């Protein structure tokens, strides 16, 4: 088949990537195909065969490559990372006029595999498919899932597992780590080319590296606030996992909270809680500081002036994040006007939820019915908060129920349901995957069909650890 690729990244110097094709697999079979997304990309979904989606056949116009980047992983700088198991096929201009990357994940070894096999097993592919599409339905900027295929080949991790390839769509795969690799190597011409490319692609109104830093800072402030508003925990916010586009990228050990607690961690590799729920805003600032450091050689006026100018841009994050956070959480409790005490009112509810171990999603959803008392187990916890809340709603002149129903999803991709999908997929049954995806496509709708997916896990169903899969 032919896809109308327009591959701007491939036109950059070969310093930025390695050109190579995906490694073939034995018996590819499509298990999920996002037909509406294919239509949006201007691609005939019926022409997307298993061989194309597995990398066995390349569509006309593809210029496959693996991108180079570096990154801080749990605070430690790794000078070269790159696409160790992914191949960028190319870019398309979609039906909305937006440029989108099309990438295969799990497509075999690259020069950046660092001894790995370059493959993905089915579990992480299904997790990313489900969660990224759920995030899109929630209105949160994210990469998208175009397809998932099984390969017919085994992958060895803790056990012998079925292999898979995911086709991912993104506004771009430019990361903070992409800037870091050239800055750390002193390749400032490449750094300048990358900055110009990023500005032209994502922030065309930006006038140079400082404006780029401001734009990325604002995008990340909005993104992290959106995560927090649905109880999402990325799990591995390394600088190579932060996209400068402001999209959520690299769904590894990600999870949505059931019982609320600000220190919640799911990732099996996050032993110290670096990327716990409440730490995500601070970690975003830390990552943005690494972007700022990488851009310093391009900022005019000498080193001291460049540092001061970059710090000024970074210092905008707390106010940007705070404004985005309270805007989202005001809506979650039905507020459409602003009062000085709103932050304290929201925190009062969150503190009671933490003490009670209240389900994050269902507590907020219950507010639209005017009563979340069943989730706040501590005696008097609901009544003491609800009196102030109702008085606040009365002052704004309406009950805010429509606002709450629009801000608080009825269903999220709960960890135990995702695990059910993965286990069924290992056994060759993909009906649970399609059923869950269908429910999550309309997360704010609640009816008898969604009750099963809205329920928190029973004690024996709880998933307390999630894994990267690499």
Secondary structure, 3 states (H helix, E strand, C coil): CECCECCCHHHCCHHHEEECCCCCCCCCEEEEECHHHHHHCCCCHHHCCHHHHHCCCCCECCCCEEECCCEEECCEEECCCCCCCEEEEEEEECCCCCEEEEEEECECCCCCCCCCCCEEEHHHHHHHHHHHHHHHHCCCCECEEEEEEEEEEEEECCCEEEEEEEEEEECCCCEHHHHHHHHHCCCHHHHHHHHHHHHHHHCCCCCCHHHHHHHHHHHHHHHHHHHHHCCEECCCCCHHHCECCCCECCCCCCEECCECCCCCCCECCCCCCCCCHHHHHHHHHHHHHHHHHHHHHHCCCCHHHHHHHHHHHHCCHHHHHHHHHHHHHHHHCCCCCCCCCHHHHHHHHHHHHHHHCCEHHHHHHHHCCCCCHHHCCCCCHHHHHHHHHHHHHHHHCCCCHHHHHHHCCCCCCCHHHHHHHHHHHHCCCCHHHHHHHHHHCCCCCCCHHHHHHHCCCCHHHCCCCECCCC
